Amino acid sequence: MEAGGVEVKEGVKRVLVVDDSPVDRRVAQLLLSSNSCAGSFHVIAVDSAKKAMEFLGLKDGKQQAIDMVLTDYSMPEMTGYDLLKAIKALNLLKPIPVVVMSSENEPQRISRCLSAGAEDFIIKPLRSKDVQRLRSCCAARPKGPAPCDAVSKSTPPPADHLAAAAAAAPASGRPGHLTGVAMVLRSSRADWLSQYLPLLFKLVLMVYAVLCLGELLHRWSSGGGRSLSL
């Protein structure tokens, strides 16, 4: 099967990540692509809800094969909430699960998205423990309008669901965002070391070899001068 023109192995879940923040997109890609738990994800990332609609074929009717959409709530021009409503309005035989993310822990926002059909609501930054929640949404892709987390869309979400989302949230969006930045920086540093450390080692060896050669030439020239003077 293919996703966005790329061949995807059977059993791999295709996730469309929608976020206008490059850091948050990178965090989601790192977690979903390198998670060591059973199962894996193929991640396609776009930076706006409009691009997500174009990719999904909501404008031209040519729908892409996607197992789940993971979208940020607050984005310019078109919000994640608008994208959620557009996807749920398709009334497909196999609706696409939509999980909404936000750095702001607002119960009204959470309730609004779940009532509109979102399968889950996650407080950013995305963390390792959230990956299993996303996998559950993919594995339990509904055949009808029922969500993967069994939250009824005809009634407001229960208080315990909102409390769970609140408990999983950081005290404010800023520390969580910094955590995501730190994760990307650690990954970038590891990539830099693995790429340039062998080159640095070779450079040190070359410098050492040149110094040894210079010392040998110096000794040879000094020895040759003494022999000529004799």
N, C-alpha and C positions, 0 to 999 in steps of 0.2 A: 504494500500500500504506500501511497505517497502523501506528503504533507508539504505544501508550498513548493512542489517540484522536486522534493528530496525523497529518496526511497527510505522508508522507515520499516524496521523489522517488526514482525508480528509480535504482539504483546506489549510493544512500546507505546506509551501514552503520549499523544500529541497535544501539547499545551501552548496556547497563544497567550503570551504575556504582553499586557498593554499598560505602559507607564511612561509618562513624560520625563521622569527622572532617570538619567543614565546610570546613576549609582544603584538605584533600586532595581532597575532592569538587570544590571550585572549581578547583584546579589541573588535575584531569583534564578538567573541562569546557572550560577555556580551551585546553588543548593539543589536544584532540580536535575542538573546534568551529572553531578558527582556524588549524589547521595548513595550511601552504601547499602541501604535497606533493599529488600527484595523488590524487584520491579524497577523500571527506569522510565525516563521522560525524554521526549524530543521537544526541544523548546524553540519556538518561533517568537521573536520579540519585535514589537513595533512601538513607536513613541507617541501615538495618538489614537483616540477612539475612531476617528475617521479612517485612518489607515487599517485599523482592525476590521471595520465594516467592509472596506474594499477587499481585504484579504479573505474574509469570510464569504464574500460574494453577496452581501446584503443589498448592494446597489445594482448589480447586473444579473443576479439570480443564479450565478455559478458558484455554488457553495463548496468550500474547501472541507476536507475531512479533518475535523478537529475534535478531540475528546473532551477538552475543557478550555474555558477562557478565564484567565486570571488577570483582573483589571484593577487599576488604581481608581479611587473614587473621584478625587479632585484633579481634573485636567482642563486645560484651556479649550475653548470652542465647543467641545462636546465632552461631557463628563462620563465617568464610568457608569453612573446611574442611568444616563441616557442610552449608553451602549447595552446595558443590561436589559432595559425595556425593549430595545430594538430586537435583540436576540430572542427574548421570550415571546415577542409578538409574532414570530414566524410560525408557531404552532406546528412544529415538525413532528414526525412520528417518533423520532429519537431526539428530543430536545438536547441542546448543548448545555452542559452544566456551566454555570458562571459563579466564580468566587470573587468577591470584591475585597480590596485591600484599602486601608487608610491609616495614616499616621495619627489621626485624631480619634480618640475613643469616645464617640458620642452615641449614647443609646438610641436617640431618635434616628440618627443616620443608619445605625445597624438595623433597627426595626423597619425602616423604610425600604432598605435593600432586600431584606428577607421577605417582606410582604410582597415585593415586586417580583420575586421568583429566584433570588440568589440562593445558591446551595449552601454557602457559608460566607462568613465575614471575618477577615483576619486583620489584626492590628500590625502594622509595619513597624520595624523591618521584619521580613520573612525570616523565620528561624527553622532550625532542623526539626523541631518537634511539630512544625506546621506541615511538613512534607507528607506525613502519614495522613493527615486530614485531607490534603489534596488528592492523595492516592485513593482514599476512600470514595471521594466524589467521582473520580474517574471510573473506579471499579463498579460503582453502583449507578452507572449512567442510566437514568430513568427512561422507560419506554413511553411514559406519559408525562404529565405536568408535575408529578410528585418529586420533591427534592431528595438529594442523597442523604441528607441528615434528618429526614422524616419530619421536618418542620412544615406545618400546614401553611399554605399560602393564602387560604381563605380567612385565617384568623391571625391576630398579631402574634409574634414570636413570644414564647414563654419567658418569664423573668429569669429563669435559671440559665437559659441560653444567652441572654444578654449579660448575665453576671459572669458566665464563663468567658465570654469575649472580653469583658472588662478586666477579669483577673489575669488574662493572658497578656494584657496591654501594659506597656511601660508607663511610668508616672506621667510622662509627657512625650510628645513626638520627637523632641530634639535629642534626648539620650539614645533613643532607639535608632534614629537616623545616623548618629555618630557611630553606633555599633555596626551598622551596615557599611559605613565608610571604612571603618577599621578592618572589616572582613575583606573588603576588596583590596585594601592596601597590603594586607598580609599575603593575599593571593598573588598580587603583582610583584611583591618582593621575592616570593618563592620562585615565580617564573623568571625574574631577572637573574637570580642566583644560578638557577639550573641552566640558563642560556649563556651567561657570560663567565661563570667560574672556570669552565674548561679552557676558554680562550685566555683568561688571566693566567692560568697555570702554565699554558704553553708559552706565553710571553715571558714569564719568569724564567723558564727553562732556556729560552733563546738568549736572554740577557746573560744568564749564567754561563752559557756556552761561549758567548762573545768575550766575556771577561776572561775565561780560561784560555781561549785562543790568543787573546792579547797578552796574557802573562807568558805563554809559551813563546810567542814571537819576541817579546822583550828579552827573555832569557837566551833565546837563540842568537839574537843580535848582539847581546852583551858577551856571550861566549865567543862568537865569531870575531868581535873586536879584539878581545884579549889574545886569541890565537894569531891574528894578523900582527899584533904588536910584538909577539914573540918571534 
